[in-house]
Amino acid sequence: MKMTEADLIAELQAAIENVEAPDDAFTTGELADLLGVGEAAVRKRLKRISKTGRLVPVRIMRESLTGNLRKVWGYRILPEKQDAQE
């Protein structure tokens, strides 16, 4: 069964729903841990979601293995746009 983009977004939103991130964005490694899949699988999902216009890559601060803070790429999922007629 192939997942739709809506299914992928729902899966990611469910995984991050109760997780605090200081900047509301997650790295591919953090998403992989939350979803229980590898980073390559997360990147594949993010590529599909980016086609919907709801994925925003942002620079976020994370602690490196040496304990220093550094900027890395993170991803934020935007809420679905509601029609003005609703």
Secondary structure, DSSP 8 states (H G I E B T S, - for coil): ----HHHHHHHHHHHHTT---TTS-B-HHHHHHHHTS-HHHHHHHHHHHHTTT-EEEEEEEEE-TTS-EEEEEEEEE------TT-
